[in-house]
Amino acid sequence: MKEIQIVPSHATVLIVVGLTATLMASTVLANYDYQTAYNGKYPTVASATTCYTCHASAYISDLAAEYSRLVGSPAPGGARIPATMAMAIANIELKDSDGDGYTNVGEILLGNHPGDAANKPNLSNPAAPTDVSAVLGNAQATVSFTAGATGGSTYLRYTVTAIPSGITASGSSSPITVTGLTNGTDYRFSVSASNGKVGATALSGLSNQVSPAAPSTTPTGVSALAGNGQATVSFTVPTSGSASYTATSIPGGYSATGTSSPIVVSGLQNGTSYRFTVSPVAGTDSLASNAIIPNPSGFSVPDAPSATGAVAGSEMALIVFSQPFDGGSPITAYNASCTYSLVAGVTFSFTASSATRLLIITGLHDGTTYKCGLTATNAIGTSIAPDPLFYNIQFVPSTPGRPSVPTAITAVPGNAQATLAFSPPANDGGSPILEYKAYCLAGSTSGAKFTDLTATGSASPLTVTGLTNGTTYGCWVVARNAEGTFFQLEAYPDTVSVTPTNISVPALPSGVSAVAGNAQATVSFIVPSSNGGSAITGYTATSNPDFIAVTGQTSPITVTGLSNGVPYTFTVTATNSAGSSVSLASAAVTPATTTTAATTTTTPATTTTTSPTTTTTAANQTAVRNRAADKFLALGVN
């Protein structure tokens, strides 16, 4: 048990807490002005809660225990340690001493009593913070966020946690600085919000990634862009800053000074290659920039690319280039300069190029090691080639190997789908192709890719479903044999573009009419007002009876092979990739033999000219009519 004695001292209330033998005989808070420490910690609310809080309660028990823990043993009678008492108060802020579901600090700041379970707030859960972002510093990061709803509380405590490491920092508002981080380590941060209600913490999503760093004195990321007799030099300023920076050319020593990036260096010679360094007033010079060649157009050669993938197959290899800075002019070629040796001491070389970032090299020797260096070309010229001694792309073709990629890929849009047609690879890797797989990725043009919108089959075409109408996709196809496949998901750079559309069959042809002739009728119609979102591929006029069908590309269509003296009606269908629509029937017309002399005189010439076509069409129409008749006989229709 504890004995509590209230001792008056001037205008304050002093608390003397005696501990029984179970807690040691000495006094812990003897003769210490507790209210002074409390008022210092909670100046805005102390006067409303101090007296009630100080009286015998679970809160005072927790405070006494924490004070004893901090001093190592109960303090001698009469001892006063203000700093230790203030620390003990802070250390039990997040405890729920009276077990009423609210933290001590939450109750205190809301005007309730942390030692009385019957006196507590009535709050709902807070909302999670949003828009969490981090800015790096030296072994620290400053984390900003947007606060959410408070759950009815005027008190909110936010805790920022570093991931990894679990280092935390707390505060009552944004931003909060987390210290003790390791420079050079990547961190993300989450923010939790608590309004004092136990177990009601709301956790944010993760911030952007930052890597704390010590203050630097060296400009970094120096790059140059060519102009006419000049160059624009850009760079990242060091964290320590500088009153000014000087960009200097190599060669020539042409320089210019500015207070920030970029800096324009003039007086350069067009046609001469330059690199640049940037120097702060006090600190270390930067590394040299990329090489540029000033010219009247103001553009430069591209930067040298790197390879995001280089894989060998049987007598072939595929290289995927990164996308370098193009110098202000579109890249027209990606080049690989390669060396190999078939005889000890003899080195051969060759260069292969591609207009896209995928280069397929064929005609290689299986079992031979190839090393390559990469360049890129634009209208100004080609990037500086690496020294062959430092070629860093290496591969060894072998048989069997993986197949090359399918060629001549085309994509036809459909309703929430795309159908990809293609030709087999020129090289199957020396092993039969087992399957093809088509991929589609929204918004894809080139570079790293991942998608689960796929279709698999043994031959062309393949239809990828589950697409979103109106969204443009980049699609590609790979081939797989027993050795595997190139660029399954992550690095296939060449895609064909397709935009699925919610297409439908065309609208109905209208105004169908027929004019009878000798064993034929000319059927006219008005083309549909809508093609359903897909081009109409043809119109078909069909007779009733006999169901002779003739297809054409526009109105009118002549249906031959009819029987004179038999009345016929006609319908017209319009067809697109989604299907066909059928018009209403025309009025009936009756073919008849031509009897006029004028017509008889001119018919032979017409018949002689069109005889081959008439004969072929009649045969086809007879076949169509016979098939239609068979169909209706099978259905029991006469």
Helices and strands as residue ranges (DSSP letters): E 2-9, E 12-19, H 34-41, H 46-54, H 58-71, H 82-91, H 104-109, E 130-136, E 140-146, E 157-163, E 168-171, E 176-179, E 188-194, E 202-203, E 220-226, E 230-236, E 245-250, E 255-258, E 263-266, E 275-280, E 307-312, E 316-321, E 333-343, E 346-354, E 358-362, E 370-377, G 388-390, E 393-395, E 407-414, E 417-423, E 435-442, E 454-457, E 462-465, E 473-480, E 496-498, E 510-516, E 520-526, E 538-544, E 549-552, E 557-560, E 569-576, E 579-582, H 597-634
